[in-house]
Amino acid sequence: MNAPRVTLADVALRAGVSRSTASFVMTGRAADMRISEAAQRKVLEAAADLGYRPNLTARSLRTNKTHTIGLISDTIATTPFAGEVIHGALDAALAHGHLLFVAETAGNEAVEADLISEMLDRQVDGIIYATMFTRYQKAPAVLSKVQSVLINCLDPTSSSPRIVPDEYQGGRTAARALTNAGHLHGIYVIGGRHDIPKTPGGLYAGVNRMRGVEDELRTYGTEVALSYECEYEPAFGYQATIELLSDGHRPRALLCLNDRLAFGAYQALGERGMRVPDDVSVVSFDASDLASWLRPSLTSVALPHYELGRIAVTTLLDAPAGKGGESNDVLVPMPLHEGDSIATVTSAGQIQE
């Protein structure tokens, strides 16, 4: 049987003060009420001795705040890579004195509706709605009536802040990794600007990464030699690279739109007796575990999963109460994780040993 809960009245009795005095001390209002330091010390000592814990339910009724946040996603929780979104959100929630409730829908709309209702029934202070990858998708209508933030969900009708990776600047960062090493010619892209809904990233990532790549190269007076459109999986990266080489192309650098494509490209280059980076430099996106496992390690522009979660919580808690106004996109930088897959080219066009 559980021991009876220690009440504020018990603390007041032990400290020899009134219940209101004990309440002011335990809620941090002692200075405002001019309660003596001696009385404060007695109350705090009594609370510690008795093991007093404040009644959060009662406090939430007074303040209309539960210090809880709901995070609802499709498949983030069961994906180790994107699960860093939850890690970032948990850390930020803890730093702000909040608990985070995490639920996953597996893409089932009925389950999603039930989970949102459950969160609201528990009077969470706000809801973070996250999708596995950045895509155009309408958020549940009920979120327009509560404090909410979207991660990776590009709903043009929503006024909630949308936290998304800065894919355009990520594209510029990837291209800059090559140009900084002297690569100005013979740059081929694997992945391209495609619109395949089942492909992670789909249209949004592909289009914006390519825009960034092309704009960055343009500042150096150069351009992509050829862009090979395909799905973002190893088999397609392998096949694209084989076809490029079989057609007589001789790339000096491959810019792959994700690490899985780069993995396939590595296999194809190896089969053709070509070495990374001595014969072909490679740069990619995502900075997944594949990037560090490949040999040589792959230089890759990271998806900022942890930061997406962290910024979503801070944005939610810092937002003024109420809804309305124009959508506020928060673009999260995508940092470069440097590996050993890019060789330096001399001014004479030779690979520097």
C-alpha positions as CSV (number, residue, x, y, z in Angstrom):
1,M,0.0,0.0,0.0
2,N,1.3,3.5,-0.9
3,A,2.1,5.8,2.0
4,P,-0.3,8.8,2.3
5,R,0.8,11.8,0.2
6,V,2.5,14.6,2.2
7,T,0.5,17.7,1.9
8,L,1.3,21.4,2.1
9,A,-0.6,21.5,5.4
10,D,1.8,18.8,6.8
11,V,4.8,21.0,5.8
12,A,3.3,24.1,7.5
13,L,2.6,22.1,10.7
14,R,6.1,20.7,10.8
15,A,7.6,24.2,10.1
16,G,5.3,25.9,12.6
17,V,4.0,28.4,10.1
18,S,0.7,29.1,8.4
19,R,-0.3,27.1,5.3
20,S,-0.3,30.3,3.2
21,T,3.3,31.0,4.3
22,A,4.3,27.5,3.4
23,S,2.6,27.9,0.0
24,F,4.3,31.2,-0.7
25,V,7.7,29.7,0.1
26,M,7.2,26.5,-2.0
27,T,5.9,28.5,-5.0
28,G,8.8,31.0,-5.0
29,R,6.8,34.0,-3.8
30,A,8.5,34.4,-0.4
31,A,10.3,37.6,-1.4
32,D,7.1,39.2,-2.7
33,M,5.3,38.4,0.5
34,R,8.2,39.6,2.7
35,I,8.6,36.3,4.5
36,S,11.7,36.2,6.7
37,E,14.7,34.1,5.7
38,A,14.3,32.1,9.0
39,A,10.7,31.1,8.1
40,Q,11.7,30.2,4.6
41,R,14.5,28.0,5.9
42,K,12.0,26.2,8.3
43,V,9.6,25.5,5.4
44,L,12.2,24.2,3.1
45,E,13.8,22.0,5.8
46,A,10.3,20.6,6.7
47,A,9.5,19.9,3.0
48,A,12.8,18.0,2.7
49,D,12.3,16.1,5.9
50,L,8.8,15.0,4.9
51,G,9.6,14.3,1.3
52,Y,7.0,16.8,0.1
53,R,6.2,17.0,-3.6
54,P,4.0,19.7,-5.0
55,N,0.6,18.7,-6.4
56,L,1.1,19.4,-10.1
57,T,-2.6,18.8,-10.9
58,A,-3.6,21.5,-8.4
59,R,-0.9,23.8,-9.7
60,S,-2.1,23.3,-13.3
61,L,-5.6,24.3,-12.3
62,R,-4.3,27.5,-10.8
63,T,-1.9,28.4,-13.6
64,N,-3.7,26.8,-16.6
65,K,-0.3,25.2,-17.5
66,T,0.6,21.5,-17.2
67,H,4.3,21.8,-18.2
68,T,3.8,19.0,-20.7
69,I,4.3,18.9,-24.4
70,G,3.0,16.3,-26.9
71,L,5.1,15.2,-29.9
72,I,3.2,13.2,-32.5
73,S,5.1,11.7,-35.5
74,D,4.5,9.2,-38.2
75,T,7.6,6.9,-38.0
76,I,10.3,9.0,-36.3
77,A,10.3,7.2,-32.9
78,T,11.1,3.8,-34.5
79,T,13.8,5.1,-36.8
80,P,17.2,5.4,-35.0
81,F,18.6,8.1,-37.4
82,A,15.6,10.4,-37.3
83,G,15.0,9.5,-33.7
84,E,17.5,12.2,-32.8
85,V,14.6,14.6,-33.3
86,I,13.1,13.2,-30.1
87,H,16.4,13.4,-28.4
88,G,16.7,17.1,-29.1
89,A,13.1,17.7,-28.1
90,L,13.5,15.8,-24.8
91,D,16.6,17.8,-23.9
92,A,14.9,21.1,-24.7
93,A,11.8,20.1,-22.8
94,L,13.9,19.1,-19.7
95,A,15.8,22.4,-19.9
96,H,12.5,24.3,-19.8
97,G,11.0,22.2,-17.0
98,H,8.6,20.3,-19.2
99,L,7.8,16.6,-19.8
100,L,7.5,15.4,-23.3
101,F,4.8,12.8,-24.3
102,V,5.8,11.0,-27.5
103,A,3.4,9.1,-29.7
104,E,3.6,7.5,-33.2
105,T,0.9,7.0,-35.8
106,A,2.6,4.8,-38.4
107,G,0.9,7.0,-40.9
108,N,-2.6,5.9,-39.8
109,E,-5.0,8.9,-39.9
110,A,-7.5,7.4,-37.5
111,V,-4.7,6.6,-35.0
112,E,-3.4,10.1,-35.4
113,A,-6.8,11.7,-34.6
114,D,-7.1,9.5,-31.5
115,L,-3.6,10.4,-30.3
116,I,-4.1,14.1,-30.7
117,S,-7.4,13.9,-28.8
118,E,-5.6,12.0,-26.0
119,M,-2.9,14.7,-25.8
120,L,-5.5,17.4,-25.7
121,D,-7.5,15.6,-23.0
122,R,-4.3,15.6,-20.9
123,Q,-4.2,19.4,-21.4
124,V,-0.7,19.5,-22.9
125,D,0.6,23.1,-23.2
126,G,1.3,22.5,-26.9
127,I,1.7,19.9,-29.7
128,I,4.7,19.3,-32.0
129,Y,3.6,17.5,-35.2
130,A,6.5,15.9,-37.0
131,T,6.8,13.9,-40.3
132,M,9.7,11.6,-41.1
133,F,11.1,13.7,-43.9
134,T,10.3,17.1,-45.3
135,R,7.2,17.0,-47.5
136,Y,4.1,19.0,-48.4
137,Q,1.3,17.7,-46.2
138,K,-1.7,19.2,-44.6
139,A,-1.5,19.1,-40.8
140,P,-4.5,18.0,-38.8
141,A,-7.1,20.9,-38.6
142,V,-7.4,20.7,-34.9
143,L,-3.8,21.9,-34.5
144,S,-4.9,25.3,-35.7
145,K,-6.9,25.8,-32.5
146,V,-4.0,25.0,-30.1
147,Q,-0.4,26.1,-29.6
148,S,1.5,24.0,-32.2
149,V,4.7,23.7,-34.2
150,L,5.4,21.5,-37.3
151,I,8.6,19.6,-38.0
152,N,9.3,18.7,-41.7
153,C,5.6,19.3,-42.5
154,L,5.1,21.9,-45.2
155,D,1.5,22.9,-44.8
156,P,0.9,26.2,-46.7
157,T,-2.4,26.7,-44.9
158,S,-1.1,26.5,-41.4
159,S,0.0,29.5,-39.3
160,S,2.1,27.3,-37.0
161,P,5.9,27.7,-37.2
162,R,7.4,25.2,-39.5
163,I,10.8,23.8,-38.5
164,V,12.6,22.4,-41.6
165,P,16.2,21.7,-42.7
166,D,17.7,24.4,-44.9
167,E,18.1,22.2,-47.9
168,Y,19.0,25.0,-50.3
169,Q,21.9,26.1,-48.2
170,G,22.8,22.5,-47.7
171,G,23.1,22.2,-51.5
172,R,25.4,25.1,-51.5
173,T,27.5,23.6,-48.7
174,A,27.9,20.4,-50.6
175,A,29.0,22.1,-53.8
176,R,31.3,24.4,-51.8
177,A,33.1,21.3,-50.3
178,L,34.1,20.4,-53.9
179,T,35.0,23.9,-55.1
180,N,37.0,24.6,-52.0
181,A,39.1,21.5,-52.9
182,G,39.6,22.9,-56.5
183,H,36.9,20.9,-58.3
184,L,35.4,23.1,-60.9
185,H,34.9,20.7,-63.8
186,G,33.6,17.1,-64.2
187,I,31.1,17.3,-61.4
188,Y,28.2,14.9,-61.8
189,V,25.1,14.6,-59.7
190,I,23.4,11.3,-58.7
191,G,19.8,11.7,-57.6
192,G,18.7,14.9,-59.2
193,R,15.6,17.0,-59.1
194,H,13.0,14.3,-59.2
195,D,9.4,13.9,-57.9
196,I,9.0,10.4,-56.6
197,P,6.6,10.5,-53.7
198,K,7.9,7.3,-52.0
199,T,11.5,8.6,-52.1
200,P,12.6,10.0,-48.7
201,G,12.9,13.7,-49.2
202,G,10.9,13.5,-52.4
203,L,10.4,16.7,-54.4
204,Y,11.3,19.2,-51.7
205,A,14.8,17.9,-50.8
206,G,15.8,17.1,-54.4
207,V,14.7,20.4,-55.8
208,N,16.2,22.6,-53.1
209,R,19.4,20.7,-52.8
210,M,19.9,21.0,-56.6
211,R,19.0,24.7,-56.6
212,G,21.7,25.2,-54.0
213,V,24.3,23.2,-55.9
214,E,23.6,24.9,-59.2
215,D,23.7,28.4,-57.6
216,E,26.9,27.7,-55.8
217,L,28.7,26.4,-58.8
218,R,27.4,29.4,-60.8
219,T,29.3,31.7,-58.5
220,Y,32.5,30.0,-59.7
221,G,31.5,30.2,-63.4
222,T,30.9,26.5,-63.7
223,E,28.0,24.0,-63.7
224,V,27.0,20.4,-63.2
225,A,28.3,18.3,-66.1
226,L,25.3,15.9,-65.9
227,S,22.5,15.2,-63.4
228,Y,21.3,11.6,-63.3
229,E,17.7,11.3,-62.1
230,C,16.9,8.3,-59.9
231,E,15.4,7.1,-56.6
232,Y,17.5,7.6,-53.5
233,E,18.5,4.0,-52.8
234,P,21.9,2.1,-53.1
235,A,20.9,0.1,-56.2
236,F,20.1,3.2,-58.1
237,G,23.3,4.9,-57.1
238,Y,25.2,1.8,-58.3
239,Q,23.3,1.6,-61.6
240,A,23.6,5.4,-62.3
241,T,27.4,5.3,-61.8
242,I,27.8,2.2,-63.9
243,E,25.8,3.8,-66.7
244,L,27.7,7.1,-66.5
245,L,31.0,5.2,-66.9
246,S,29.7,2.9,-69.6
247,D,28.6,5.9,-71.6
248,G,32.1,7.2,-71.6
249,H,31.7,9.9,-68.9
250,R,34.8,10.4,-66.7
251,P,33.6,12.2,-63.6
252,R,36.1,14.0,-61.4
253,A,33.6,14.3,-58.6
254,L,30.2,12.7,-57.8
255,L,27.7,14.7,-55.8
256,C,25.1,12.2,-54.5
257,L,21.8,13.5,-53.1
258,N,22.0,11.1,-50.1
259,D,24.3,8.6,-48.5
260,R,22.5,5.6,-49.8
261,L,23.2,6.7,-53.4
262,A,26.8,7.3,-52.4
263,F,27.1,3.8,-51.0
264,G,25.9,2.4,-54.4
265,A,28.3,4.7,-56.2
266,Y,31.3,3.5,-54.1
267,Q,30.5,-0.1,-55.1
268,A,30.3,0.8,-58.8
269,L,33.5,2.8,-58.8
270,G,35.3,-0.1,-57.0
271,E,34.1,-2.6,-59.6
272,R,35.5,-0.4,-62.3
273,G,38.9,-0.2,-60.6
274,M,38.4,3.5,-59.6
275,R,39.4,4.8,-56.2
276,V,37.8,7.3,-53.9
277,P,39.0,10.1,-53.8
278,D,42.2,9.5,-55.9
279,D,40.2,9.0,-59.1
280,V,36.7,10.4,-58.1
281,S,35.8,12.6,-55.2
282,V,32.4,12.0,-53.6
283,V,30.2,14.3,-51.5
284,S,26.7,13.5,-50.2
285,F,23.9,14.4,-47.9
286,D,22.4,13.1,-44.6
287,A,25.6,12.2,-42.7
288,S,24.0,8.9,-41.7
289,D,25.9,6.0,-40.2
290,L,26.8,4.9,-43.7
291,A,29.0,8.0,-44.2
292,S,31.3,7.0,-41.4
293,W,31.2,3.3,-42.2
294,L,32.3,3.7,-45.8
295,R,36.0,3.5,-46.6
296,P,37.2,6.1,-47.2
297,S,34.8,7.9,-44.9
298,L,32.2,9.9,-46.8
299,T,32.0,13.7,-46.6
300,S,28.3,14.5,-46.2
301,V,26.0,17.4,-45.4
302,A,24.1,16.5,-42.2
303,L,20.3,16.5,-41.7
304,P,20.1,18.4,-38.4
305,H,17.6,16.0,-36.7
306,Y,18.6,16.9,-33.1
307,E,18.4,20.6,-33.8
308,L,15.0,20.2,-35.4
309,G,13.6,18.7,-32.2
310,R,15.4,21.2,-29.9
311,I,14.3,24.2,-31.9
312,A,10.7,22.9,-32.2
313,V,10.4,22.8,-28.4
314,T,12.0,26.2,-27.8
315,T,9.9,27.8,-30.6
316,L,6.7,26.3,-29.1
317,L,7.4,27.5,-25.6
318,D,8.7,30.9,-26.6
319,A,5.7,31.6,-28.9
320,P,3.1,34.1,-27.7
321,A,-0.2,32.6,-26.6
322,G,-2.9,32.2,-29.3
323,K,-2.7,31.6,-33.0
324,G,-2.9,33.6,-36.1
325,G,-0.6,35.5,-38.5
326,E,1.5,34.3,-41.4
327,S,3.4,31.0,-41.3
328,N,6.8,31.4,-39.9
329,D,9.4,29.0,-41.4
330,V,12.5,28.3,-39.3
331,L,15.3,27.0,-41.5
332,V,17.8,24.9,-39.6
333,P,21.4,24.9,-40.9
334,M,22.8,21.6,-42.3
335,P,26.4,21.3,-41.3
336,L,29.1,19.6,-43.3
337,H,30.6,16.4,-41.8
338,E,34.0,16.1,-43.4
339,G,35.3,12.6,-44.3
340,D,38.1,11.5,-46.5
341,S,36.2,11.3,-49.8
342,I,37.3,14.6,-51.4
343,A,40.7,15.0,-53.0
344,T,42.4,18.4,-53.4
345,V,43.0,19.5,-57.0
346,T,45.9,21.7,-57.8
347,S,45.8,24.7,-60.1
348,A,47.2,22.5,-62.9
349,G,44.2,20.1,-62.5
350,Q,46.2,17.4,-60.8
351,I,45.2,15.5,-57.7
352,Q,47.3,16.6,-54.8
353,E,48.9,13.7,-53.0
